[in-house]
């Protein structure tokens, strides 16, 4: 399919390709393993010449709006980013399979439900020995974690302001959301916590006078929460935001969990790992290469679609006893170049089996074999990478046959 992408023709030797017999022991995914075995990457995830050729090809195509959609890889996207779901991905995303909502988990919004709508009760100080964690506190008082207030304490880097954060006990703070709201922060030191009047493990915003109090937007809707008494070994029952303390900032501050309600349609969100392939119009070409390998491979090697492969044809010759198959392969190489068909010419003096294995590993869409048996009949052996059988094609029809095969493979 012609899209004005980079077209190259090269010889195997020019790229110094070194395929590997075994998967690397550090392969985090099948795709990465095949890229190493096929000579696109080193075991240390550095691009080799074949990998550089492929990313250059992808870069040439990335000027088109529909670039990623041509690569036949599963994608999830929003207006800012495009993701490739993969279990070893470095980014967590929240996704709704019903309405296709997707966002980085650390900043994803979701619909929140208050735990109860009970009337506020009088505050009460109770002894809670050895309960510095939400889990220990909930077990000791026999209350669900939803009825507790979790305290987290930071110091704002810009001005040294003590920042006291409150989220519901069953939820997890998103530091990314906090940073968006108040700026860069770091964990408060024990000295800073003590200076604020709070007590580590038993802290609450009740009674604090010199702190930036920030609460998740579910806290004002959550009456009668158990919170720290700012005294070791004690907690307060029935604390209520707005009555017992006044926050300066109220905002969405927590991470979406599996099953959280989608903000668009209310259906349960899934949480999965992914790689970020694009941010607006900036593409991460090496991650795109990994996504291609992860999606397009079989038990022999890569099976790159024509839209992604830097070379559409893997051309090889099998040495003959009577005919000069290499000379004929050189002619075919020139013919394909003249027809603007991107070719990788395996001109090595290697056994046929070695070349066949190399062709399967590298994953060009079409393989052409110049062999003595076929040449005696004026034919070449042509095989699509994903086909089970090869076919013989008349030499004079090779360009037409190859272009038809490439078109069918996208």
Secondary structure as a PSIPRED ss2 file (coil, helix, strand):
# PSIPRED VFORMAT (PSIPRED V4.0)

   1 X C   1.000  0.000  0.000
   2 X C   1.000  0.000  0.000
   3 X C   1.000  0.000  0.000
   4 X C   1.000  0.000  0.000
   5 X C   1.000  0.000  0.000
   6 X C   1.000  0.000  0.000
   7 X C   1.000  0.000  0.000
   8 X C   1.000  0.000  0.000
   9 X C   1.000  0.000  0.000
  10 X E   0.000  0.000  1.000
  11 X E   0.000  0.000  1.000
  12 X H   0.000  1.000  0.000
  13 X H   0.000  1.000  0.000
  14 X H   0.000  1.000  0.000
  15 X H   0.000  1.000  0.000
  16 X C   1.000  0.000  0.000
  17 X C   1.000  0.000  0.000
  18 X C   1.000  0.000  0.000
  19 X C   1.000  0.000  0.000
  20 X C   1.000  0.000  0.000
  21 X C   1.000  0.000  0.000
  22 X C   1.000  0.000  0.000
  23 X C   1.000  0.000  0.000
  24 X C   1.000  0.000  0.000
  25 X C   1.000  0.000  0.000
  26 X C   1.000  0.000  0.000
  27 X C   1.000  0.000  0.000
  28 X C   1.000  0.000  0.000
  29 X C   1.000  0.000  0.000
  30 X H   0.000  1.000  0.000
  31 X H   0.000  1.000  0.000
  32 X H   0.000  1.000  0.000
  33 X H   0.000  1.000  0.000
  34 X H   0.000  1.000  0.000
  35 X H   0.000  1.000  0.000
  36 X H   0.000  1.000  0.000
  37 X H   0.000  1.000  0.000
  38 X C   1.000  0.000  0.000
  39 X C   1.000  0.000  0.000
  40 X C   1.000  0.000  0.000
  41 X E   0.000  0.000  1.000
  42 X C   1.000  0.000  0.000
  43 X C   1.000  0.000  0.000
  44 X C   1.000  0.000  0.000
  45 X C   1.000  0.000  0.000
  46 X C   1.000  0.000  0.000
  47 X E   0.000  0.000  1.000
  48 X C   1.000  0.000  0.000
  49 X H   0.000  1.000  0.000
  50 X H   0.000  1.000  0.000
  51 X H   0.000  1.000  0.000
  52 X H   0.000  1.000  0.000
  53 X H   0.000  1.000  0.000
  54 X H   0.000  1.000  0.000
  55 X H   0.000  1.000  0.000
  56 X H   0.000  1.000  0.000
  57 X H   0.000  1.000  0.000
  58 X H   0.000  1.000  0.000
  59 X H   0.000  1.000  0.000
  60 X H   0.000  1.000  0.000
  61 X H   0.000  1.000  0.000
  62 X C   1.000  0.000  0.000
  63 X C   1.000  0.000  0.000
  64 X C   1.000  0.000  0.000
  65 X C   1.000  0.000  0.000
  66 X C   1.000  0.000  0.000
  67 X C   1.000  0.000  0.000
  68 X H   0.000  1.000  0.000
  69 X H   0.000  1.000  0.000
  70 X H   0.000  1.000  0.000
  71 X H   0.000  1.000  0.000
  72 X C   1.000  0.000  0.000
  73 X C   1.000  0.000  0.000
  74 X C   1.000  0.000  0.000
  75 X C   1.000  0.000  0.000
  76 X E   0.000  0.000  1.000
  77 X E   0.000  0.000  1.000
  78 X C   1.000  0.000  0.000
  79 X C   1.000  0.000  0.000
  80 X C   1.000  0.000  0.000
  81 X E   0.000  0.000  1.000
  82 X E   0.000  0.000  1.000
  83 X E   0.000  0.000  1.000
  84 X E   0.000  0.000  1.000
  85 X E   0.000  0.000  1.000
  86 X C   1.000  0.000  0.000
  87 X C   1.000  0.000  0.000
  88 X C   1.000  0.000  0.000
  89 X C   1.000  0.000  0.000
  90 X C   1.000  0.000  0.000
  91 X E   0.000  0.000  1.000
  92 X E   0.000  0.000  1.000
  93 X E   0.000  0.000  1.000
  94 X E   0.000  0.000  1.000
  95 X E   0.000  0.000  1.000
  96 X C   1.000  0.000  0.000
  97 X C   1.000  0.000  0.000
  98 X C   1.000  0.000  0.000
  99 X C   1.000  0.000  0.000
 100 X C   1.000  0.000  0.000
 101 X C   1.000  0.000  0.000
 102 X E   0.000  0.000  1.000
 103 X E   0.000  0.000  1.000
 104 X E   0.000  0.000  1.000
 105 X H   0.000  1.000  0.000
 106 X H   0.000  1.000  0.000
 107 X H   0.000  1.000  0.000
 108 X C   1.000  0.000  0.000
 109 X C   1.000  0.000  0.000
 110 X E   0.000  0.000  1.000
 111 X E   0.000  0.000  1.000
 112 X C   1.000  0.000  0.000
 113 X C   1.000  0.000  0.000
 114 X C   1.000  0.000  0.000
 115 X C   1.000  0.000  0.000
 116 X C   1.000  0.000  0.000
 117 X C   1.000  0.000  0.000
 118 X C   1.000  0.000  0.000
 119 X C   1.000  0.000  0.000
 120 X C   1.000  0.000  0.000
 121 X C   1.000  0.000  0.000
 122 X C   1.000  0.000  0.000
 123 X C   1.000  0.000  0.000
 124 X E   0.000  0.000  1.000
 125 X E   0.000  0.000  1.000
 126 X E   0.000  0.000  1.000
 127 X E   0.000  0.000  1.000
 128 X C   1.000  0.000  0.000
 129 X C   1.000  0.000  0.000
 130 X C   1.000  0.000  0.000
 131 X C   1.000  0.000  0.000
 132 X C   1.000  0.000  0.000
 133 X C   1.000  0.000  0.000
 134 X H   0.000  1.000  0.000
 135 X H   0.000  1.000  0.000
 136 X H   0.000  1.000  0.000
 137 X H   0.000  1.000  0.000
 138 X H   0.000  1.000  0.000
 139 X H   0.000  1.000  0.000
 140 X H   0.000  1.000  0.000
 141 X H   0.000  1.000  0.000
 142 X C   1.000  0.000  0.000
 143 X C   1.000  0.000  0.000
 144 X C   1.000  0.000  0.000
 145 X H   0.000  1.000  0.000
 146 X H   0.000  1.000  0.000
 147 X H   0.000  1.000  0.000
 148 X E   0.000  0.000  1.000
 149 X E   0.000  0.000  1.000
 150 X E   0.000  0.000  1.000
 151 X E   0.000  0.000  1.000
 152 X E   0.000  0.000  1.000
 153 X E   0.000  0.000  1.000
 154 X E   0.000  0.000  1.000
 155 X E   0.000  0.000  1.000
 156 X E   0.000  0.000  1.000
 157 X C   1.000  0.000  0.000
 158 X C   1.000  0.000  0.000
 159 X C   1.000  0.000  0.000
 160 X C   1.000  0.000  0.000
 161 X C   1.000  0.000  0.000
 162 X E   0.000  0.000  1.000
 163 X E   0.000  0.000  1.000
 164 X E   0.000  0.000  1.000
 165 X E   0.000  0.000  1.000
 166 X E   0.000  0.000  1.000
 167 X E   0.000  0.000  1.000
 168 X E   0.000  0.000  1.000
 169 X C   1.000  0.000  0.000
 170 X C   1.000  0.000  0.000
 171 X C   1.000  0.000  0.000
 172 X C   1.000  0.000  0.000
 173 X E   0.000  0.000  1.000
 174 X C   1.000  0.000  0.000
 175 X H   0.000  1.000  0.000
 176 X H   0.000  1.000  0.000
 177 X H   0.000  1.000  0.000
 178 X H   0.000  1.000  0.000
 179 X H   0.000  1.000  0.000
 180 X H   0.000  1.000  0.000
 181 X H   0.000  1.000  0.000
 182 X H   0.000  1.000  0.000
 183 X C   1.000  0.000  0.000
 184 X C   1.000  0.000  0.000
 185 X E   0.000  0.000  1.000
 186 X E   0.000  0.000  1.000
 187 X E   0.000  0.000  1.000
 188 X C   1.000  0.000  0.000
 189 X C   1.000  0.000  0.000
 190 X H   0.000  1.000  0.000
 191 X H   0.000  1.000  0.000
 192 X H   0.000  1.000  0.000
 193 X H   0.000  1.000  0.000
 194 X H   0.000  1.000  0.000
 195 X H   0.000  1.000  0.000
 196 X H   0.000  1.000  0.000
 197 X C   1.000  0.000  0.000
 198 X C   1.000  0.000  0.000
 199 X C   1.000  0.000  0.000
 200 X C   1.000  0.000  0.000
 201 X C   1.000  0.000  0.000
 202 X C   1.000  0.000  0.000
 203 X C   1.000  0.000  0.000
 204 X C   1.000  0.000  0.000
 205 X C   1.000  0.000  0.000
 206 X C   1.000  0.000  0.000
 207 X C   1.000  0.000  0.000
 208 X C   1.000  0.000  0.000
 209 X C   1.000  0.000  0.000
 210 X C   1.000  0.000  0.000
 211 X C   1.000  0.000  0.000
 212 X E   0.000  0.000  1.000
 213 X E   0.000  0.000  1.000
 214 X E   0.000  0.000  1.000
 215 X E   0.000  0.000  1.000
 216 X E   0.000  0.000  1.000
 217 X C   1.000  0.000  0.000
 218 X C   1.000  0.000  0.000
 219 X H   0.000  1.000  0.000
 220 X H   0.000  1.000  0.000
 221 X H   0.000  1.000  0.000
 222 X C   1.000  0.000  0.000
 223 X C   1.000  0.000  0.000
 224 X C   1.000  0.000  0.000
 225 X E   0.000  0.000  1.000
 226 X E   0.000  0.000  1.000
 227 X E   0.000  0.000  1.000
 228 X E   0.000  0.000  1.000
 229 X C   1.000  0.000  0.000
 230 X C   1.000  0.000  0.000
 231 X C   1.000  0.000  0.000
 232 X C   1.000  0.000  0.000
 233 X C   1.000  0.000  0.000
 234 X E   0.000  0.000  1.000
 235 X E   0.000  0.000  1.000
 236 X E   0.000  0.000  1.000
 237 X E   0.000  0.000  1.000
 238 X E   0.000  0.000  1.000
 239 X E   0.000  0.000  1.000
 240 X C   1.000  0.000  0.000
 241 X E   0.000  0.000  1.000
 242 X C   1.000  0.000  0.000
 243 X C   1.000  0.000  0.000
 244 X C   1.000  0.000  0.000
 245 X E   0.000  0.000  1.000
 246 X C   1.000  0.000  0.000
 247 X C   1.000  0.000  0.000
 248 X C   1.000  0.000  0.000
 249 X E   0.000  0.000  1.000
 250 X E   0.000  0.000  1.000
 251 X E   0.000  0.000  1.000
 252 X C   1.000  0.000  0.000
 253 X C   1.000  0.000  0.000
 254 X E   0.000  0.000  1.000
 255 X C   1.000  0.000  0.000
 256 X C   1.000  0.000  0.000
 257 X C   1.000  0.000  0.000
 258 X C   1.000  0.000  0.000
 259 X C   1.000  0.000  0.000
 260 X C   1.000  0.000  0.000
 261 X E   0.000  0.000  1.000
 262 X E   0.000  0.000  1.000
 263 X C   1.000  0.000  0.000
 264 X C   1.000  0.000  0.000
 265 X C   1.000  0.000  0.000
 266 X C   1.000  0.000  0.000
 267 X C   1.000  0.000  0.000
 268 X E   0.000  0.000  1.000
 269 X C   1.000  0.000  0.000
 270 X E   0.000  0.000  1.000
 271 X E   0.000  0.000  1.000
 272 X E   0.000  0.000  1.000
 273 X E   0.000  0.000  1.000
 274 X E   0.000  0.000  1.000
 275 X E   0.000  0.000  1.000
 276 X E   0.000  0.000  1.000
 277 X E   0.000  0.000  1.000
 278 X E   0.000  0.000  1.000
 279 X E   0.000  0.000  1.000
 280 X C   1.000  0.000  0.000
 281 X C   1.000  0.000  0.000
 282 X E   0.000  0.000  1.000
 283 X E   0.000  0.000  1.000
 284 X C   1.000  0.000  0.000
 285 X H   0.000  1.000  0.000
 286 X H   0.000  1.000  0.000
 287 X H   0.000  1.000  0.000
 288 X H   0.000  1.000  0.000
 289 X H   0.000  1.000  0.000
 290 X H   0.000  1.000  0.000
 291 X H   0.000  1.000  0.000
 292 X H   0.000  1.000  0.000
 293 X H   0.000  1.000  0.000
 294 X H   0.000  1.000  0.000
 295 X H   0.000  1.000  0.000
 296 X C   1.000  0.000  0.000
 297 X E   0.000  0.000  1.000
 298 X C   1.000  0.000  0.000
 299 X C   1.000  0.000  0.000
 300 X C   1.000  0.000  0.000
 301 X C   1.000  0.000  0.000
 302 X E   0.000  0.000  1.000
 303 X C   1.000  0.000  0.000
 304 X C   1.000  0.000  0.000
 305 X C   1.000  0.000  0.000
 306 X C   1.000  0.000  0.000
 307 X C   1.000  0.000  0.000
 308 X C   1.000  0.000  0.000
 309 X C   1.000  0.000  0.000
 310 X C   1.000  0.000  0.000
 311 X C   1.000  0.000  0.000
 312 X C   1.000  0.000  0.000
 313 X E   0.000  0.000  1.000
 314 X E   0.000  0.000  1.000
 315 X E   0.000  0.000  1.000
 316 X E   0.000  0.000  1.000
 317 X E   0.000  0.000  1.000
 318 X C   1.000  0.000  0.000
 319 X C   1.000  0.000  0.000
 320 X C   1.000  0.000  0.000
 321 X C   1.000  0.000  0.000
 322 X C   1.000  0.000  0.000
 323 X C   1.000  0.000  0.000
 324 X C   1.000  0.000  0.000
 325 X H   0.000  1.000  0.000
 326 X H   0.000  1.000  0.000
 327 X H   0.000  1.000  0.000
 328 X H   0.000  1.000  0.000
 329 X H   0.000  1.000  0.000
 330 X H   0.000  1.000  0.000
 331 X H   0.000  1.000  0.000
 332 X H   0.000  1.000  0.000
 333 X H   0.000  1.000  0.000
 334 X H   0.000  1.000  0.000
 335 X H   0.000  1.000  0.000
 336 X H   0.000  1.000  0.000
 337 X H   0.000  1.000  0.000
 338 X H   0.000  1.000  0.000
 339 X C   1.000  0.000  0.000
 340 X C   1.000  0.000  0.000
 341 X C   1.000  0.000  0.000
 342 X C   1.000  0.000  0.000
 343 X E   0.000  0.000  1.000
 344 X E   0.000  0.000  1.000
 345 X E   0.000  0.000  1.000
 346 X E   0.000  0.000  1.000
 347 X C   1.000  0.000  0.000
 348 X C   1.000  0.000  0.000
 349 X C   1.000  0.000  0.000
 350 X C   1.000  0.000  0.000
 351 X C   1.000  0.000  0.000
 352 X H   0.000  1.000  0.000
 353 X H   0.000  1.000  0.000
 354 X H   0.000  1.000  0.000
 355 X H   0.000  1.000  0.000
 356 X H   0.000  1.000  0.000
 357 X H   0.000  1.000  0.000
 358 X H   0.000  1.000  0.000
 359 X H   0.000  1.000  0.000
 360 X H   0.000  1.000  0.000
 361 X H   0.000  1.000  0.000
 362 X H   0.000  1.000  0.000
 363 X C   1.000  0.000  0.000
 364 X C   1.000  0.000  0.000
 365 X C   1.000  0.000  0.000
 366 X E   0.000  0.000  1.000
 367 X E   0.000  0.000  1.000
 368 X E   0.000  0.000  1.000
 369 X E   0.000  0.000  1.000
 370 X E   0.000  0.000  1.000
 371 X C   1.000  0.000  0.000
 372 X H   0.000  1.000  0.000
 373 X H   0.000  1.000  0.000
 374 X H   0.000  1.000  0.000
 375 X H   0.000  1.000  0.000
 376 X C   1.000  0.000  0.000
 377 X C   1.000  0.000  0.000
 378 X C   1.000  0.000  0.000
 379 X E   0.000  0.000  1.000
 380 X E   0.000  0.000  1.000
 381 X E   0.000  0.000  1.000
 382 X E   0.000  0.000  1.000
 383 X E   0.000  0.000  1.000
 384 X E   0.000  0.000  1.000
 385 X C   1.000  0.000  0.000
 386 X C   1.000  0.000  0.000
 387 X C   1.000  0.000  0.000
 388 X C   1.000  0.000  0.000
 389 X C   1.000  0.000  0.000
 390 X C   1.000  0.000  0.000
 391 X E   0.000  0.000  1.000
 392 X E   0.000  0.000  1.000
 393 X E   0.000  0.000  1.000
 394 X E   0.000  0.000  1.000
 395 X H   0.000  1.000  0.000
 396 X H   0.000  1.000  0.000
 397 X H   0.000  1.000  0.000
 398 X H   0.000  1.000  0.000
 399 X H   0.000  1.000  0.000
 400 X H   0.000  1.000  0.000
 401 X H   0.000  1.000  0.000
 402 X H   0.000  1.000  0.000
 403 X H   0.000  1.000  0.000
 404 X H   0.000  1.000  0.000
 405 X H   0.000  1.000  0.000
 406 X H   0.000  1.000  0.000
 407 X H   0.000  1.000  0.000
 408 X H   0.000  1.000  0.000
 409 X C   1.000  0.000  0.000
 410 X C   1.000  0.000  0.000
